[in-house]
Amino acid sequence: ENERALAAIAGPTGKPEDDPMFAKLRAIYDDKEKIPAVRLRGDFVYNFWQDEHHVKGIWRRTTMDDFKTPTPTWETVLDVDDLASKEGK
């Protein structure tokens, strides 16, 4: 690890949370209305999603027709938080 690079990221206090930009970016990343980035694979739209309930994230999918609705119904393909818990990580 390069200490100078880490200091540039962490700021003068050594904690990224103390940087004013941190709160702004956190609000964007945690916004409940964020648009999911998706990949179309066959008949399904896939998405990797992270929020306060899925900190490590979930892989999920829905159909394209359902994705076009205001509130798509997502099927969880892989819950990374659950997997990490089962593996003790």
C-alpha positions in Angstrom: 0.0 0.0 0.0 1.2 3.4 -0.8 0.8 5.7 2.2 0.6 8.9 0.1 -2.2 7.4 -2.0 -4.1 6.3 1.0 -3.7 9.7 2.7 -5.1 11.3 -0.5 -8.2 9.1 -0.3 -8.7 9.2 3.4 -8.1 13.0 3.8 -6.4 14.8 6.7 -8.2 13.0 9.4 -7.5 9.5 8.1 -11.2 8.7 7.7 -12.9 8.9 4.3 -16.2 9.6 6.2 -14.9 13.0 7.2 -14.5 14.1 3.6 -17.5 16.4 2.6 -17.8 14.5 -0.7 -18.3 11.2 1.2 -21.8 12.2 2.4 -22.8 13.4 -1.0 -21.7 10.2 -2.7 -23.2 8.0 0.0 -26.6 9.7 -0.5 -26.4 9.0 -4.3 -25.4 5.3 -3.8 -28.0 4.7 -1.1 -30.9 6.5 -2.9 -34.0 4.2 -3.0 -34.9 5.6 -6.4 -31.7 4.7 -8.1 -32.0 3.1 -11.6 -30.7 -0.5 -11.7 -27.9 -1.2 -14.2 -29.0 -4.3 -16.0 -27.9 -6.9 -18.5 -30.2 -8.7 -20.9 -29.5 -12.5 -21.0 -32.0 -14.6 -23.0 -35.5 -13.9 -21.7 -34.3 -12.2 -18.4 -32.9 -8.9 -17.3 -30.2 -9.4 -14.6 -29.0 -6.9 -12.0 -26.5 -6.8 -9.1 -28.1 -4.8 -6.3 -26.8 -3.4 -3.1 -28.7 -1.6 -0.4 -28.9 -1.4 3.4 -30.5 -4.9 3.5 -28.0 -6.4 1.0 -24.7 -4.8 1.9 -22.6 -7.4 0.0 -25.3 -7.5 -2.7 -27.7 -9.8 -4.5 -27.8 -11.0 -8.1 -31.4 -10.9 -9.2 -33.5 -11.2 -12.4 -36.8 -10.4 -13.9 -38.4 -10.6 -17.3 -38.1 -7.7 -19.7 -41.9 -7.1 -19.7 -41.9 -6.9 -15.9 -38.8 -4.7 -15.9 -40.7 -2.1 -17.9 -43.3 -1.8 -15.1 -43.0 0.9 -12.4 -42.3 -1.8 -9.7 -40.7 -5.0 -11.3 -40.8 -8.2 -9.3 -37.3 -9.4 -8.9 -36.3 -13.0 -8.3 -33.1 -13.5 -6.3 -30.6 -15.6 -8.1 -27.8 -15.3 -5.6 -27.7 -13.6 -2.2 -24.1 -12.8 -1.6 -24.8 -11.7 2.1 -26.4 -15.0 2.8 -23.6 -17.0 1.1 -21.0 -15.1 3.0 -22.8 -15.7 6.3 -23.0 -19.4 5.6 -19.3 -19.5 4.8 -18.4 -17.5 7.9 -17.2 -14.4 6.0 
